[in-house]
Amino acid sequence: MSIKIDCDSHFLPYDAFDDVDPKFMGRRPRFVRDGAGRSTVVYPERTEALPNYIWSYPTSFNLNRAHPGTHDGDARAADLEKIGFDMQVLVPNNGPYGNEVEPELAASAARAYNRAVSRAMQRQPGKFIGLAVVPLQDVERAIEELDYAITELGLHAPQIVTHVEDRNLDEYEFWPFYKRVEELNVPLIVHPSHTSITVGGHRYKRYRFGNALMFPAEASLAIGSLICGGVLDTFPDLRVGVLEAGAGFLPYLFDRLDEVSVEEPDYTKVRNERLASEYLSRFWFSFNIKTEAASMPFLIERIGADRLLLSSDYPHAMAGSGMGTIQFLESLATVSAEDKEKMMGLNAVKLFNLKV
């Protein structure tokens, strides 16, 4: 088998806030731990903006006993051996990095986190693919941090959430950021978040609807906005990775976007030059193999095996979809050996433009 890459895992190292500018030390996010070894992040300027329903979700703001790999890159690297992956994408924990915070403080917190990720990568060379956080509420600062993270720290891509303070991703103010992402030849990574305030988000708080329903809905808005807003036409080399939203909803999303674009272009004011489904080659999607196994044959037929990224959602339940994530995919008779190799790592190599 070829290289195996886990494309969705969550990382919030204990040194993530160490480099915040000293002038923000009274306001910065910080870890607090109790005598039982549980930890939480204290960040009033972030949490004061969050609606009450957020506290029903397990986030970094709730006191909990996290798996060691959540905060420790060395422990995480050791776990990779057990899980069977060669590399892992380090996805920022979105809790402390929202777009509602004052831009200068947000930029300083982002810089500190990105440096911590770089240190983890240096301690475990060849093990991690680093994603950078940026303060997209201030596009100039976001571009500055993007340049620093990619060109100086060696991180692989920026990660953003599905909207910026309730604005869709096609707003023109964000286009200079997309332009710079394209120029750097790195992908734009989009990951939904419980703690990114979503209109109507309180309706998802029960039954784990946040992960099961809100994440695909938010991803749909982000994908539709980037396509129908003309972003992908304006930046033809921009690659987009969509994490932790699944993939089973995609065929229906693109069919419905095609229908709207063709039948009601004047009413909808779409700006895309082609059918929405013709932009599928610009997107990569992480999926949970155990929950979406039955959908695989249709997904492969509809969007192609080269669009799918295997993910464990580590460290949730040690490996999200389980210790046997790789083994489960290998066991599926409905997926060819060639397609399994693409999903397990070759697609990620192309998305992140890796030299392995």
Secondary structure per residue as TSV (DSSP state, phi and psi in degrees):
chain	resnum	aa	ss	phi	psi
A	1	M	-	360.0	152.7
A	2	S	-	-81.0	-171.3
A	3	I	-	-58.2	144.7
A	4	K	-	-117.4	123.1
A	5	I	E	-126.6	124.3
A	6	D	E	-84.8	115.2
A	7	C	E	-97.1	3.8
A	8	D	E	-149.5	102.6
A	9	S	E	-143.3	151.0
A	10	H	E	-109.0	137.6
A	11	F	E	-140.4	125.5
A	12	L	-	-141.0	84.8
A	13	P	-	-65.9	152.0
A	14	Y	T	-65.3	-18.5
A	15	D	T	-96.6	17.3
A	16	A	T	-63.8	-23.6
A	17	F	T	-113.1	6.6
A	18	D	T	-63.8	-31.8
A	19	D	T	-99.1	13.3
A	20	V	S	-61.5	138.9
A	21	D	-	-49.2	131.1
A	22	P	G	-54.3	-26.8
A	23	K	G	-68.6	-14.1
A	24	F	G	-102.7	9.8
A	25	M	T	-60.5	-26.6
A	26	G	T	-82.1	-9.1
A	27	R	T	-122.5	-10.4
A	28	R	S	-69.4	160.7
A	29	P	-	-66.9	148.3
A	30	R	E	-152.0	151.4
A	31	F	E	-83.3	142.3
A	32	V	E	-129.4	132.1
A	33	R	E	-123.6	145.0
A	34	D	-	-100.4	179.5
A	35	G	T	-66.8	-17.7
A	36	A	T	-89.9	4.4
A	37	G	S	85.8	6.7
A	38	R	-	-84.1	153.0
A	39	S	E	-133.3	158.4
A	40	T	E	-149.5	160.2
A	41	V	E	-101.8	127.7
A	42	V	E	-103.9	121.5
A	43	Y	-	-156.3	76.6
A	44	P	H	-54.5	-37.4
A	45	E	H	-67.7	-19.0
A	46	R	H	-91.6	-48.9
A	47	T	H	-72.8	-27.0
A	48	E	T	-64.9	-21.7
A	49	A	T	-88.0	-10.0
A	50	L	S	-82.3	139.3
A	51	P	-	-71.5	161.8
A	52	N	G	-60.9	-32.0
A	53	Y	G	-64.1	-22.8
A	54	I	G	-58.9	-31.7
A	55	W	G	-71.4	-7.5
A	56	S	G	-85.7	-8.5
A	57	Y	S	-96.0	148.5
A	58	P	-	-75.9	109.4
A	59	T	-	-131.8	176.8
A	60	S	T	-67.6	-12.6
A	61	F	T	-86.1	-7.8
A	62	N	S	-100.1	136.3
A	63	L	-	-63.5	123.6
A	64	N	B	-156.3	164.3
A	65	R	-	-99.9	103.6
A	66	A	-	-86.0	154.8
A	67	H	-	-60.9	140.4
A	68	P	G	-52.6	-34.5
A	69	G	G	-67.6	-15.2
A	70	T	G	-59.8	-37.8
A	71	H	T	-115.1	-12.2
A	72	D	-	-123.2	112.1
A	73	G	H	-65.3	-32.2
A	74	D	H	-69.3	-41.5
A	75	A	H	-63.7	-37.8
A	76	R	H	-64.2	-43.5
A	77	A	H	-61.9	-37.9
A	78	A	H	-65.6	-36.6
A	79	D	H	-67.0	-30.2
A	80	L	H	-57.1	-37.2
A	81	E	H	-61.3	-40.5
A	82	K	H	-71.0	-40.2
A	83	I	H	-75.9	-31.9
A	84	G	T	103.6	5.4
A	85	F	-	-88.9	147.2
A	86	D	S	-84.6	-35.8
A	87	M	E	-139.0	164.5
A	88	Q	E	-145.7	136.7
A	89	V	E	-81.8	125.0
A	90	L	E	-88.9	103.5
A	91	V	E	-90.5	125.9
A	92	P	E	-61.2	139.0
A	93	N	-	-70.0	118.1
A	94	N	S	-73.5	-14.8
A	95	G	T	-48.9	-58.1
A	96	P	T	-79.8	3.5
A	97	Y	-	-127.0	54.1
A	98	G	-	-86.3	168.4
A	99	N	T	-93.1	8.9
A	100	E	T	-93.6	-9.0
A	101	V	S	-83.1	152.1
A	102	E	-	-50.9	131.4
A	103	P	H	-56.2	-41.0
A	104	E	H	-66.5	-41.2
A	105	L	H	-65.3	-43.5
A	106	A	H	-60.5	-40.2
A	107	A	H	-65.8	-39.4
A	108	S	H	-67.8	-40.4
A	109	A	H	-65.1	-39.3
A	110	A	H	-63.6	-43.6
A	111	R	H	-59.9	-42.5
A	112	A	H	-64.1	-44.0
A	113	Y	H	-63.3	-45.7
A	114	N	H	-63.0	-36.2
A	115	R	H	-65.4	-39.3
A	116	A	H	-64.2	-39.8
A	117	V	H	-63.4	-42.4
A	118	S	H	-60.4	-40.4
A	119	R	H	-63.4	-41.1
A	120	A	H	-62.4	-39.5
A	121	M	H	-65.4	-38.7
A	122	Q	H	-68.9	-33.5
A	123	R	H	-73.1	-26.1
A	124	Q	S	-129.4	70.1
A	125	P	T	-60.6	137.0
A	126	G	T	81.0	1.3
A	127	K	T	-98.9	-30.2
A	128	F	E	-123.8	145.3
A	129	I	E	-108.8	113.9
A	130	G	E	-91.6	130.9
A	131	L	E	-104.8	139.4
A	132	A	E	-102.3	143.9
A	133	V	E	-94.6	147.6
A	134	V	-	-138.3	149.6
A	135	P	-	-85.4	81.5
A	136	L	T	-71.1	-9.2
A	137	Q	T	-69.1	-13.7
A	138	D	S	-131.7	98.8
A	139	V	H	-63.2	-37.9
A	140	E	H	-62.1	-44.5
A	141	R	H	-66.7	-35.5
A	142	A	H	-63.1	-42.2
A	143	I	H	-66.0	-41.2
A	144	E	H	-60.0	-44.3
A	145	E	H	-71.0	-35.8
A	146	L	H	-58.1	-49.8
A	147	D	H	-58.7	-45.4
A	148	Y	I	-64.3	-45.6
A	149	A	I	-64.4	-40.8
A	150	I	I	-82.1	-48.6
A	151	T	I	-84.8	-27.3
A	152	E	I	-107.7	-39.1
A	153	L	S	-89.7	-18.9
A	154	G	-	82.0	18.1
A	155	L	-	-71.9	166.1
A	156	H	-	-103.4	-20.7
A	157	A	E	-172.8	155.9
A	158	P	E	-87.6	148.1
A	159	Q	E	-115.0	134.4
A	160	I	E	-126.4	165.6
A	161	V	-	-93.1	-176.5
A	162	T	S	-79.8	-8.8
A	163	H	-	-157.8	163.9
A	164	V	B	-120.1	104.5
A	165	E	T	50.6	48.4
A	166	D	T	69.7	17.2
A	167	R	B	-105.1	136.6
A	168	N	-	-68.8	163.2
A	169	L	T	-76.4	-6.7
A	170	D	T	-89.2	1.4
A	171	E	-	-58.3	137.6
A	172	Y	G	-60.1	-28.1
A	173	E	G	-62.7	-22.8
A	174	F	G	-88.4	-8.5
A	175	W	H	-63.7	-36.6
A	176	P	H	-59.6	-31.9
A	177	F	H	-67.0	-44.9
A	178	Y	H	-62.2	-37.8
A	179	K	H	-59.9	-43.0
A	180	R	H	-70.4	-37.2
A	181	V	H	-58.7	-45.5
A	182	E	H	-62.6	-43.3
A	183	E	H	-62.6	-34.8
A	184	L	H	-78.9	-7.3
A	185	N	T	59.1	42.0
A	186	V	-	-120.0	156.3
A	187	P	-	-79.2	157.0
A	188	L	E	-94.3	120.3
A	189	I	E	-103.1	128.1
A	190	V	E	-115.8	127.9
A	191	H	-	-136.2	122.7
A	192	P	-	-62.3	161.8
A	193	S	-	-146.7	137.3
A	194	H	T	-63.4	-35.2
A	195	T	T	-94.2	9.0
A	196	S	S	-94.2	111.0
A	197	I	-	-58.2	122.4
A	198	T	-	-118.2	130.3
A	199	V	T	-59.7	129.7
A	200	G	T	77.9	7.3
A	201	G	G	-61.7	-24.9
A	202	H	G	-63.4	-21.9
A	203	R	G	-73.9	-12.1
A	204	Y	G	-99.4	3.0
A	205	K	S	-71.6	-22.4
A	206	R	S	-91.7	159.9
A	207	Y	T	61.0	21.7
A	208	R	T	60.0	29.5
A	209	F	H	-63.5	-22.1
A	210	G	I	-56.3	-53.2
A	211	N	I	-74.0	-42.6
A	212	A	I	-73.7	-36.3
A	213	L	I	-121.4	-42.3
A	214	M	I	-67.8	-41.0
A	215	F	H	-61.7	-47.5
A	216	P	H	-62.1	-37.1
A	217	A	H	-65.3	-44.9
A	218	E	H	-65.2	-40.4
A	219	A	H	-63.2	-37.4
A	220	S	H	-61.2	-43.3
A	221	L	H	-64.2	-40.9
A	222	A	H	-65.4	-46.7
A	223	I	H	-63.5	-48.6
A	224	G	H	-60.3	-38.8
A	225	S	H	-66.1	-44.0
A	226	L	H	-64.1	-35.1
A	227	I	H	-77.7	-60.2
A	228	C	H	-72.6	-18.6
A	229	G	T	-82.9	-2.3
A	230	G	T	84.3	6.2
A	231	V	H	-62.3	-44.0
A	232	L	H	-74.2	-23.8
A	233	D	H	-73.9	-38.6
A	234	T	H	-71.4	-33.5
A	235	F	S	-121.3	80.3
A	236	P	T	-68.2	-13.9
A	237	D	T	-104.2	7.8
A	238	L	-	-74.3	125.2
A	239	R	-	-103.9	140.7
A	240	V	E	-127.0	126.4
A	241	G	E	-107.1	131.6
A	242	V	E	-115.3	117.1
A	243	L	-	-109.4	148.0
A	244	E	S	56.8	29.6
A	245	A	S	-114.6	-0.4
A	246	G	-	77.9	-172.3
A	247	A	S	-139.0	-13.6
A	248	G	T	-64.4	-22.2
A	249	F	T	-81.4	-13.1
A	250	L	H	-64.1	-45.9
A	251	P	H	-56.6	-38.8
A	252	Y	H	-74.9	-36.4
A	253	L	H	-58.2	-50.0
A	254	F	H	-70.5	-34.4
A	255	D	H	-62.0	-42.6
A	256	R	H	-71.7	-35.3
A	257	L	H	-66.2	-37.3
A	258	D	H	-60.2	-45.2
A	259	E	H	-60.9	-45.2
A	260	V	H	-64.8	-42.0
A	261	S	H	-64.8	-37.5
A	262	V	H	-80.9	-44.8
A	263	E	H	-87.8	-24.9
A	264	E	-	-136.4	47.6
A	265	P	H	-64.5	-35.8
A	266	D	H	-73.3	-40.4
A	267	Y	H	-66.8	-40.1
A	268	T	H	-86.5	-15.0
A	269	K	T	59.6	35.7
A	270	V	-	-67.4	148.6
A	271	R	-	-114.6	0.7
A	272	N	-	-73.4	144.0
A	273	E	S	-85.4	-18.8
A	274	R	S	-130.2	175.8
A	275	L	-	-61.1	146.5
A	276	A	G	-56.0	-39.6
A	277	S	G	-64.7	-19.1
A	278	E	G	-76.9	-5.1
A	279	Y	G	-98.7	4.8
A	280	L	G	-56.4	-33.2
A	281	S	G	-69.4	-6.7
A	282	R	G	-92.7	-6.4
A	283	F	E	-117.9	146.3
A	284	W	E	-123.2	144.3
A	285	F	E	-131.3	126.9
A	286	S	E	-80.3	150.4
A	287	F	E	-141.6	159.3
A	288	N	-	-102.4	110.4
A	289	I	H	-64.1	-33.0
A	290	K	H	-74.3	-31.7
A	291	T	H	-89.4	-17.9
A	292	E	H	-117.9	14.8
A	293	A	G	-58.5	-41.0
A	294	A	G	-66.4	-23.1
A	295	S	G	-86.2	-12.8
A	296	M	H	-55.1	-48.7
A	297	P	H	-57.9	-42.8
A	298	F	H	-68.8	-40.1
A	299	L	H	-62.9	-43.3
A	300	I	H	-63.5	-40.7
A	301	E	H	-66.9	-39.8
A	302	R	H	-84.2	-45.1
A	303	I	H	-113.5	-14.3
A	304	G	-	97.5	139.5
A	305	A	G	-65.4	-22.3
A	306	D	G	-80.7	5.9
A	307	R	G	-104.2	-1.1
A	308	L	E	-109.5	135.8
A	309	L	E	-119.9	123.3
A	310	L	E	-72.7	137.6
A	311	S	-	-143.8	151.3
A	312	S	-	-108.3	-17.8
A	313	D	-	61.4	29.9
A	314	Y	B	-52.9	143.7
A	315	P	T	-99.2	17.4
A	316	H	T	-60.3	124.4
A	317	A	T	53.8	38.3
A	318	M	T	71.2	-42.4
A	319	A	T	-149.3	36.7
A	320	G	T	59.6	-90.8
A	321	S	T	-78.3	3.7
A	322	G	-	116.9	162.0
A	323	M	T	-59.2	-26.3
A	324	G	T	-96.4	31.4
A	325	T	H	-54.3	-52.4
A	326	I	H	-65.6	-45.1
A	327	Q	H	-62.4	-35.8
A	328	F	H	-64.0	-45.4
A	329	L	H	-62.7	-42.4
A	330	E	H	-60.7	-28.9
A	331	S	H	-80.1	-12.2
A	332	L	-	-76.2	119.5
A	333	A	T	-76.4	-14.8
A	334	T	T	-83.7	-4.4
A	335	V	S	-120.3	129.9
A	336	S	-	-70.7	159.5
A	337	A	H	-60.7	-38.8
A	338	E	H	-63.9	-43.1
A	339	D	H	-69.3	-34.4
A	340	K	H	-61.6	-41.4
A	341	E	H	-64.4	-37.5
A	342	K	I	-62.3	-49.3
A	343	M	I	-65.6	-36.7
A	344	M	I	-72.0	-20.8
A	345	G	I	-176.7	-31.3
A	346	L	I	-64.6	-34.1
A	347	N	H	-66.4	-39.1
A	348	A	H	-65.1	-36.3
A	349	V	H	-58.6	-41.7
A	350	K	H	-71.2	-42.8
A	351	L	H	-59.6	-47.4
A	352	F	T	-91.8	2.5
A	353	N	T	54.3	49.5
A	354	L	-	-83.5	151.2
A	355	K	-	-109.4	103.5
A	356	V	-	-125.8	360.0
